[in-house]
Amino acid sequence: MGLKHLGYARRVILDEELDEELMAMYGDKTLVVWSGPGLDGHTPRAVIGDLQLYLMGKHEVPPPGPQLVTAQPVLCARRGGLMVSTEDRVDGFVGIDDEVCTELPLLDLWQGAGGIPKHGEIPEPQVVAHEESLLVSALDLIGLTQANALLGPEHPTPRIAIIDESFSGLPDELPEGFEPPVFHGLPRPPSRYRGPTAVGHGTRMAATLQEALGPTVQLGLFRLVPTEADVHSSWLAPTDLALILAHAIQAWKADLVLIPMGDALWGTPRHLRAVLREAQRVGRGGRGVPILCAVGDSTKNHCRDGPVSYALGADELASQPQVLAVSSTDTAGRWYRRYNETFCAPINRFGPAVAFSAPGEMYRVTSIEERLVDDSSVASALATAATAVVLRQAPHLHVHELREILQRTADVPPLVDDGPGTAHEHFNAWDREGHNPKLGAGRVNALAAMLAAADPVCFALLLTRSCPSRLPARGVAESEPAIIRALAWYNWVQVHAVTPGDDLDAEGQRLLSGYLRVRGVMARRLLSSSRWRESLMWLARHLMALWDGDDTLLDPEGNRDHGALALRLEHALETLRDELVTPAFPADAGELLSWLDALRAELGRKGGRWLQRFIFGGGSAFDPVWRPGTPIGILLRAILTTRKPRVEVG
């Protein structure tokens, strides 16, 4: 029985107790989402875009109409939860497509069921034990150290909102990058509980982000409960999340949101879904705010007397299409399991909504003594850091473009789930779109994603990587030839933008300077134009095949006119031009077309021998001989001597 599981199905324990005072405060209250001008006589609890969120009595809810988006009880009955009496509760089956939150007010259900259940004994505060840190840094495994080293102060500083329950353990004087925790959810009755004595879950996530990003991040800490002493209630959590998300995005102007916690009992009622949709429509100036969420564990995701379910419900927060769901991996990139002497349990859940994964094994930041949570919580924090790096490089990306870049550049492990243990035998295959229900698109690679967002040449080179990937055991930069070549091109372009080299004449230098202005737009076109992506991949695969062959074929001195290479490049440029003159790309066409025509004319004058020397000649970006003085030699030396800076959090 212990090794059985429900597969892609779900049962949920519906036994969370509810305080009488909480029922008295919100038993007859409704969360109303209203579009357009405000309601006279009412003050919204939160505003996002065109939506206003009101807390009203049931008798105050306006009649249905075009402006009423939704009205749902704050405390609603849950599907599958059958309570015979306050002492005898029976678990009902909550299927994979069932919505936990119903339209039935909880007060109406419980008025005839003998009253509200009472709280049990107040638990003692928990103290977290110290654990040793891993020898391999999770920051190096996903390329955060190297990506940060390539980005300078001229790149923008993202604002990341963290929504979590506890921020206990913050220093009295907050270090740079932190703001005091705030609460914008529903008030609670006076708490009878004692506040935690250990470093809080949210504090650990904030410390992880600051260590991962250093001074290049601004953190907003948003409590899911009013104070440390308040107890998280899954009854109020969906409404709290809707209100807090609206404040974080509309008022605080968050560029990114991290929700490193989840609960199968939350559900995603219509008012929370309305806020998620509006966040994608109006956040970041209309480009959409990435919202990253941990897949969570199976604590509530099973019944009392049956097999365990490790599946994400379709109605859960992490399964919403506006959310990037993050699962956790071990250092080898496999679906993370926690081992002990007798048992091997997954510390994850799976489902078709998982976007990608990140390291979830024990990782301890240098600034706090207690260990971090070794599950999808820390994985979602590290994935958020990787997302922030990409946004620093390319803040113009739309949220759907950001998702695709992170997924297309993720590392694909040779094994999805090595077991043994529960749930090891199912959902280990990859579909034709490169998705797996346990790992999503694979383990996020911050360095590869940042390079892909910066430059179309880097993007195309990275798409030639093998699948499964050569997964890094330490630093990402040394793990894969395509990454080294993408880094070489990125570095060569950056250097020549500042200091002209002997390998470029004045015309070539001018074209390269123009390339720097338009390359970000071209990298985005790779996401939206399958036609141009395929034509550029044709060229990139040709180049990778040359590099993988005999060096004598490269002819670095350009003694032969490699007409095929010139024709492949010409095809890629023609395809891009054909795409730019279509109605789909009017905003991009002007500057790109003028640069593109100048490049094609210059290549026509120079010929294949010049192109060969430009790509493979001594001192070029892709010089096949990695001499110490060449750009790639200098780059490799810098990569191999990079050290992760220590960041003091307090």
NULOMI-378051 format. One record per residue (C-alpha): residue in three letters; x, y, z. Coordinates in steps of 0.001 Angstrom, whole numbers, padded with zeros to 6 digits, always signed. Layout:
// residues N
ALAXYZ/...
This chain:
// residues 650
MET+000000+000000+000000/GLY+002812+002397+000825/LEU+004268+002234-002694/LYS+000963+002659-004526/HIS-000229+005979-005818/LEU-003214+007276-007721/GLY-001353+008225-010895/TYR-002953+011217-012591/ALA-005779+011429-010056/ARG-006308+013122-006741/ARG-007857+012834-003299/VAL-007575+015654-000794/ILE-007887+015735+002995/LEU-010619+018280+003675/ASP-010224+018569+007427/GLU-008819+022031+008175/GLU-010505+023506+011236/LEU-012203+026897+011165/ASP-012328+029379+014020/GLU-015762+030588+015165/GLU-014501+034171+015167/LEU-013315+033802+011583/MET-016719+032494+010562/ALA-018355+035400+012366/MET-016201+037886+010436/TYR-016541+036388+006946/GLY-019356+033819+006996/ASP-021717+036134+005089/LYS-019073+038040+003117/THR-018563+037928-000636/LEU-015549+038955-002719/VAL-016848+041001-005655/VAL-014743+041705-008756/TRP-016055+044765-010611/SER-014905+046115-013970/GLY-014952+049796-014863/PRO-016007+052780-012716/GLY-016229+052105-008998/LEU-019326+051314-006973/ASP-020802+054279-005108/GLY-020557+053990-001349/HIS-017937+051233-001410/THR-014148+051356-001145/PRO-012239+048657-003029/ARG-009860+046432-001099/ALA-007545+046289-004110/VAL-007322+047540-007690/ILE-005511+046062-010675/GLY-005943+047405-014200/ASP-009664+047810-014897/LEU-010663+045538-011999/GLN-011720+046593-008500/LEU-012056+044087-005673/TYR-014696+044672-002985/LEU-015562+042822+000228/MET-019357+042956+000657/GLY-022167+041428+002616/LYS-024253+038947+000687/HIS-027169+041417+000525/GLU-024922+044162-000944/VAL-023768+042275-004053/PRO-024952+044120-007183/PRO-027148+042251-009666/PRO-025551+040461-012628/GLY-024461+042739-015428/PRO-021548+043446-017766/GLN-019508+045129-015013/LEU-019879+042298-012477/VAL-017001+039952-013289/THR-017635+037543-010418/ALA-019004+037380-006869/GLN-018020+034411-004719/PRO-018324+033663-000996/VAL-015086+034220+000917/LEU-015798+031106+003001/CYS-017290+028640+000544/ALA-018025+024962+000819/ARG-015436+022683-000733/ARG-016204+020070-003296/GLY-015806+016542-001982/GLY-015966+017545+001671/LEU-018842+015784+003429/MET-019185+016630+007124/VAL-021640+014382+008934/SER-021066+016179+012253/THR-018379+018248+013943/GLU-016819+015045+015304/ASP-017243+012847+012225/ARG-015820+014114+008977/VAL-015560+011980+005862/ASP-013148+012575+003007/GLY-014803+012905-000348/PHE-013047+012237-003644/VAL-011721+015393-005275/GLY-010881+014504-008850/ILE-008189+015973-011019/ASP-010709+018292-012762/ASP-012809+019138-009706/GLU-012825+022693-008383/VAL-012198+022726-004652/CYS-014033+026042-004164/THR-017794+025884-004817/GLU-020445+028613-005028/LEU-022166+027432-001813/PRO-021448+029638+001228/LEU-019897+027607+004019/LEU-022246+029155+006564/ASP-025278+027743+004755/LEU-023757+024254+004769/TRP-022737+024241+008435/GLN-025833+025807+009956/GLY-027524+022433+009835/ALA-024470+020378+010737/GLY-024154+021036+014444/GLY-022036+024176+014398/ILE-018436+025018+013656/PRO-015615+022606+014601/LYS-013415+023670+017514/HIS-009663+024147+017438/GLY-007477+021548+019070/GLU-004412+022119+021217/ILE-002170+025047+020336/PRO+001071+023603+018919/GLU+004464+024497+020279/PRO+006693+026691+018083/GLN+008973+024620+015871/VAL+012735+025083+015724/VAL+014491+024106+012500/ALA+017624+021979+012836/HIS+020925+022959+011228/GLU+022092+021015+008188/GLU+025398+021006+006341/SER+025439+022731+002970/LEU+026125+020970-000324/LEU+029599+021146-001808/VAL+028178+022196-005184/SER+026441+025556-005315/ALA+022954+025562-006805/LEU+023769+028991-008246/ASP+026563+027475-010334/LEU+024439+024492-011409/ILE+021995+026760-013242/GLY+024473+029402-014392/LEU+023411+032296-012155/THR+026994+033105-011144/GLN+028185+033407-014733/ALA+025065+035230-015964/ASN+025363+037850-013226/ALA+029019+038367-014126/LEU+028071+039250-017716/LEU+025437+041832-016759/GLY+026586+045292-015724/PRO+025027+048204-013844/GLU+023480+049499-017050/HIS+020973+046645-016969/PRO+017775+047379-014990/THR+017147+046164-011439/PRO+013967+044044-011252/ARG+011386+044393-008486/ILE+010435+040981-007112/ALA+007408+040510-004846/ILE+007561+037476-002524/ILE+004218+036309-001151/ASP+004745+033979+001802/GLU+003417+033243+005257/SER+006326+033974+007589/PHE+009136+036510+007391/SER+010342+035922+010938/GLY+014056+036198+011605/LEU+014624+039337+009525/PRO+017299+041573+011073/ASP+016158+044699+012935/GLU+017921+046832+010346/LEU+017025+045466+006942/PRO+019882+045270+004432/GLU+019764+046874+001008/GLY+017232+045197-001251/PHE+014713+044413+001503/GLU+011572+046299+002438/PRO+009544+045649+005623/PRO+006887+042935+005158/VAL+003381+044238+004442/PHE-000069+042629+004474/HIS-002946+043492+002137/GLY-005263+040547+002694/LEU-008276+040126+004964/PRO-007862+040998+008676/ARG-007954+038158+011211/PRO-009420+037811+014692/PRO-006859+038230+017521/SER-004462+035288+017385/ARG-004087+032827+020244/TYR-000868+031435+018794/ARG+002732+032259+019522/GLY+004926+033563+016763/PRO+007700+031354+015340/THR+011153+031390+016864/ALA+012980+030177+013741/VAL+013880+031930+010524/GLY+010681+032024+008487/HIS+010003+030338+005184/GLY+009647+033683+003402/THR+012877+034933+004965/ARG+014730+031958+003522/MET+013301+032612+000080/ALA+014260+036297+000267/ALA+017787+035430+001400/THR+018098+032945-001477/LEU+017057+035574-004013/GLN+019406+038186-002650/GLU+022340+035808-002647/ALA+021461+034665-006163/LEU+021156+038206-007551/GLY+023300+040333-005220/PRO+022566+044064-005285/THR+020756+043768-008635/VAL+017357+043094-007064/GLN+014738+044921-005047/LEU+012550+042699-002906/GLY+009015+043376-001721/LEU+007911+041093+001132/PHE+004146+040485+001200/ARG+002695+038500+004085/LEU-000078+035974+003531/VAL-001089+036500+007190/PRO-001324+039788+009143/THR+001408+038969+011707/GLU+003858+036195+012520/ALA+001508+034888+015207/ASP-001399+034451+012784/VAL-002007+030986+011402/HIS-002241+030373+007688/SER-005825+029474+006764/SER-006555+027774+003472/TRP-010138+029056+003780/LEU-008976+032652+003306/ALA-005847+032039+001220/PRO-007414+032376-002281/THR-009008+035720-001388/ASP-005859+036933+000370/LEU-003801+036001-002699/ALA-006139+037891-005024/LEU-005897+041058-002913/ILE-002144+040815-002298/LEU-001330+040082-005943/ALA-003332+043095-007040/HIS-001446+045354-004591/ALA+001968+043932-005485/ILE+001454+044427-009221/GLN-000648+047588-009376/ALA+000659+049646-006453/TRP+004175+048279-005840/LYS+004845+047774-009597/ALA+006345+044298-009284/ASP+008242+042987-012320/LEU+008159+039436-010945/VAL+006098+037613-008319/LEU+007262+034558-006374/ILE+004744+032432-004455/PRO+006994+029691-003026/MET+004187+027841-001280/GLY+001029+026041-002288/ASP-001777+023990-000837/ALA-004166+021575-002523/LEU-006976+023049-000389/TRP-006640+026581-001763/GLY-008256+026054-005113/THR-008392+028985-007533/PRO-011806+030651-007347/ARG-012974+032970-010084/HIS-011911+036167-008338/LEU-008303+034921-008110/ARG-008374+033839-011753/ALA-009627+037277-012747/VAL-006638+038893-010983/LEU-004199+036462-012632/ARG-005582+037295-016078/GLU-005453+041030-015431/ALA-001846+040731-014208/GLN-000910+039367-017624/ARG-002866+042096-019409/VAL-001651+045224-017565/GLY+001440+044233-015561/ARG+004865+045621-016589/GLY+003315+048136-018939/GLY+001188+045543-020721/ARG+003949+042945-021127/GLY+002617+040803-018262/VAL+004111+039922-014891/PRO+005725+036462-014553/ILE+004236+034702-011520/LEU+006305+031720-010354/CYS+004813+029179-007984/ALA+006127+026038-006288/VAL+004292+022815-007128/GLY+004226+022030-003393/ASP+004269+018653-001723/SER+001545+016084-001150/THR+000840+016899+002527/LYS-002873+017486+001887/ASN-002895+015682-001443/HIS-004127+012269-000283/CYS-006874+010524+001672/ARG-006642+008922+005106/ASP-006937+005280+004117/GLY-005881+005065+000481/PRO-002917+005534-001825/VAL-001140+008867-002123/SER-001651+011244-005042/TYR+001276+013277-006334/ALA-000699+015004-009083/LEU-001376+018737-009280/GLY-005089+019458-009448/ALA-006264+021390-012487/ASP-007869+023996-010199/GLU-004749+024662-008107/LEU-002761+027882-008290/ALA+000285+026195-009858/SER-001915+024777-012650/GLN-003227+028121-013877/PRO-002016+029118-017364/GLN-000853+032522-016064/VAL+001520+030863-013564/LEU+004962+029314-014109/ALA+004901+026154-011996/VAL+008334+024984-010792/SER+009204+021468-009646/SER+012453+020519-007907/THR+015411+018404-009013/ASP+018439+016833-007424/THR+021948+017836-008505/ALA+021732+015407-011445/GLY+018602+017139-012747/ARG+016234+014284-011822/TRP+012839+014667-010144/TYR+013804+015264-006542/ARG+013290+012553-003938/ARG+014301+012559-000307/TYR+016082+009392+000756/ASN+016566+007853+004200/GLU+017433+004379+005431/THR+014065+002793+004643/PHE+012081+005097+002387/CYS+012356+007167-000781/ALA+009602+009760-001059/PRO+009061+012354-003794/ILE+009266+015955-002577/ASN+007276+017121-005582/ARG+004050+016912-007476/PHE+003596+016508-011216/GLY+001201+017529-013941/PRO+000885+019010-017433/ALA+001165+022554-016033/VAL+004778+022199-014776/ALA+006784+024792-016731/PHE+010330+023808-015739/SER+012369+022712-012729/ALA+015257+023986-010626/PRO+017577+022568-007937/GLY+015660+021589-004811/GLU+018241+019647-002842/MET+019663+021100+000337/TYR+020998+024576-000327/ARG+022077+026921+002454/VAL+022735+030601+001841/THR+025702+032065+003636/SER+023688+034626+005582/ILE+021373+032437+007689/GLU+022261+029544+009928/GLU+019263+027248+009478/ARG+018788+025159+006373/LEU+016548+026148+003499/VAL+013525+024071+002623/ASP+014807+021337+000326/ASP+011882+021078-002040/SER+010023+023000-004714/SER+010052+026131-002521/VAL+013767+026799-002933/ALA+013490+025547-006543/SER+010895+028229-007286/ALA+013133+030879-005668/LEU+016118+029863-007826/ALA+013919+029770-010942/THR+012712+033275-010065/ALA+016341+034429-009884/ALA+016952+032938-013341/THR+013866+034723-014664/ALA+015093+038009-013162/VAL+018440+037627-014953/VAL+016644+037253-018291/LEU+014499+040309-017558/ARG+017597+042326-016715/GLN+019002+041464-020138/ALA+015723+041874-022063/PRO+013101+043846-020089/HIS+011024+044271-023273/LEU+010071+040567-023362/HIS+006408+039701-023035/VAL+005630+037128-020370/HIS+004830+034411-022939/GLU+008155+035096-024690/LEU+009935+034860-021357/ARG+008309+031498-020671/GLU+009377+030144-024058/ILE+012987+031306-023707/LEU+013304+029686-020276/GLN+011772+026460-021558/ARG+013749+026272-024819/THR+017077+026793-023034/ALA+016438+024440-020100/ASP+018762+021466-019490/VAL+017194+018087-020270/PRO+018561+015288-018034/PRO+019250+011758-019292/LEU+016925+010376-016579/VAL+013683+011987-015447/ASP+013122+009930-012298/ASP+015603+007366-011088/GLY+013432+006073-008230/PRO+013047+003780-006463/GLY+009915+004571-004565/THR+006407+005841-005045/ALA+005440+007269-008455/HIS+008734+006348-010125/GLU+007217+004203-012883/HIS+004953+006752-014599/PHE+005225+010095-016421/ASN+008908+009797-017343/ALA+008606+010372-021120/TRP+009008+013606-023103/ASP+006413+014674-025647/ARG+007193+016147-029090/GLU+007138+019675-027650/GLY+009865+018715-025165/HIS+007635+018584-022084/ASN+007607+016108-019208/PRO+004939+016146-016451/LYS+007552+015876-013670/LEU+010249+018275-014920/GLY+008389+020470-017394/ALA+010883+021539-020066/GLY+013851+020509-017871/ARG+016083+022257-015352/VAL+016267+025997-015905/ASN+019582+027348-017224/ALA+019930+031037-016343/LEU+023077+031583-018414/ALA+021656+029994-021569/ALA+018342+031846-021182/MET+020090+035198-020701/LEU+022256+034651-023811/ALA+019233+033565-025866/ALA+017299+036677-024839/ALA+020258+038895-025757/ASP+021286+037645-029170/PRO+019733+035594-032006/VAL+023072+033968-032872/CYS+023448+032792-029282/PHE+019830+031577-029329/ALA+020317+029539-032493/LEU+023586+028023-031246/LEU+021955+027022-027977/LEU+019076+025347-029823/THR+021614+022981-031425/ARG+022430+021424-028050/SER+021888+017710-027757/CYS+018825+016305-026054/PRO+019271+014939-023417/SER+021704+017680-022450/ARG+025213+017374-021147/LEU+023952+018325-017706/PRO+026470+020367-015708/ALA+027837+018843-012538/ARG+029266+022217-011482/GLY+029369+025419-013528/VAL+027054+025681-016521/ALA+029562+027455-018757/GLU+031910+024470-018990/SER+029187+021887-019583/GLU+028393+022182-023268/PRO+030298+023278-026425/ALA+027282+025218-027732/ILE+027197+027306-024562/ILE+030909+028079-024867/ARG+030421+029140-028491/ALA+027409+031265-027616/LEU+029466+032923-024871/ALA+032310+033495-027319/TRP+030009+035276-029777/TYR+028348+037325-027017/ASN+031723+038383-025628/TRP+033207+039141-029080/VAL+030272+041377-030003/GLN+030430+043204-026665/VAL+034193+043797-026937/HIS+034043+045040-030540/ALA+031204+047376-029688/VAL+033649+049256-027445/THR+037054+048663-029071/PRO+037305+047985-032836/GLY+039522+045018-033677/ASP+042007+044427-036471/ASP+039697+041787-037957/LEU+037003+044394-038795/ASP+037210+047272-041244/ALA+035181+050464-040813/GLU+032194+049070-042703/GLY+032178+045869-040692/GLN+032434+047847-037470/ARG+029477+049990-038492/LEU+027359+046951-039283/LEU+028280+045347-035963/SER+027289+048489-034070/GLY+023954+048386-035861/TYR+023617+044727-034941/LEU+023860+045611-031257/ARG+020864+047909-031649/VAL+018636+045341-033328/ARG+019756+041974-031963/GLY+017268+041979-029077/VAL+014388+042434-031501/MET+015756+039672-033733/ALA+016032+037333-030753/ARG+012330+037939-030045/ARG+011470+037165-033665/LEU+012930+033696-033167/LEU+010115+033100-030674/SER+007295+034280-032915/SER+008475+033185-036388/SER+008941+029473-036847/ARG+009928+030188-040450/TRP+012896+032383-039549/ARG+013866+030148-036644/GLU+014123+027169-038970/SER+016202+029103-041517/LEU+018617+030319-038849/MET+018785+026829-037339/TRP+019739+025504-040774/LEU+022772+027816-040627/ALA+023542+027075-036956/ARG+023437+023309-037489/HIS+025785+023695-040441/LEU+028263+025652-038300/MET+028053+023150-035433/ALA+028700+020291-037848/LEU+031800+022126-039138/TRP+033108+022624-035604/ASP+032481+018995-034713/GLY+034445+017821-037725/ASP+038070+018169-038770/ASP+039546+021620-038041/THR+041098+021702-041518/LEU+037602+022065-042989/LEU+037187+025407-041268/ASP+039860+027104-043400/PRO+040427+029968-040901/GLU+042587+031883-043375/GLY+039799+032033-045960/ASN+041782+030537-048819/ARG+038630+028898-050227/ASP+035347+030575-051040/HIS+032832+028645-048955/GLY+029835+029441-051110/ALA+027499+027084-049222/LEU+028106+028983-045986/ALA+027312+032291-047688/LEU+024185+030833-049281/ARG+022920+029535-045953/LEU+023404+032935-044350/GLU+021743+034635-047315/HIS+018738+032320-046949/ALA+018406+033193-043244/LEU+018554+036933-043978/GLU+016078+036673-046858/THR+013647+034778-044664/LEU+013887+037401-041940/ARG+013263+040160-044454/ASP+010207+038349-045829/GLU+008830+038115-042299/LEU+009467+041781-041538/VAL+007438+043046-044504/THR+004329+041139-043367/PRO+001638+042951-041326/ALA+002634+040929-038250/PHE+005799+042974-037613/PRO+005105+046648-038432/ALA+006687+047970-035230/ASP+009979+046189-035838/ALA+010312+046674-039561/GLY+011860+050153-039833/GLU+015228+049938-038095/LEU+015633+046225-038738/LEU+015024+046469-042474/SER+017563+049260-043016/TRP+020243+047355-041096/LEU+019347+044098-042848/ASP+019635+045609-046331/ALA+023020+047144-045463/LEU+024283+043795-044181/ARG+023141+041904-047272/ALA+024806+044477-049550/GLU+028075+044277-047603/LEU+028088+040471-047689/GLY+027494+040617-051441/ARG+030589+042810-051877/LYS+032831+040851-049496/GLY+032122+037314-050691/GLY+032508+033901-049144/ARG+036219+034165-048278/TRP+035672+037288-046174/LEU+032748+035574-044427/GLN+034912+032535-043678/ARG+037645+034706-042133/PHE+035039+036710-040217/ILE+033639+033573-038578/PHE+036668+031322-038163/GLY+039752+033514-038609/GLY+042343+034250-035958/GLY+040904+036543-033290/SER+037337+035981-034511/ALA+034432+034971-032297/PHE+034700+031329-033407/ASP+038446+030939-033777/PRO+038814+027121-033674/VAL+042158+027413-031887/TRP+041564+028420-028275/ARG+044727+030468-027891/PRO+045184+032497-024674/GLY+045091+035830-026495/THR+041972+035215-028590/PRO+038504+036363-027469/ILE+037411+032813-026731/GLY+040632+032115-024830/ILE+040189+035243-022710/LEU+036565+034306-022123/LEU+037335+030757-021049/ARG+039961+031995-018633/ALA+037426+034413-017128/ILE+034779+031676-016865/LEU+037070+029165-015223/THR+038323+031682-012658/THR+034896+033131-011795/ARG+034134+033034-008106/LYS+030713+033534-006597/PRO+030635+036772-004595/ARG+029467+036590-001024/VAL+026404+038693-000307/GLU+025678+039733+003248/VAL+021977+039651+004123/GLY+022300+040634+007767/
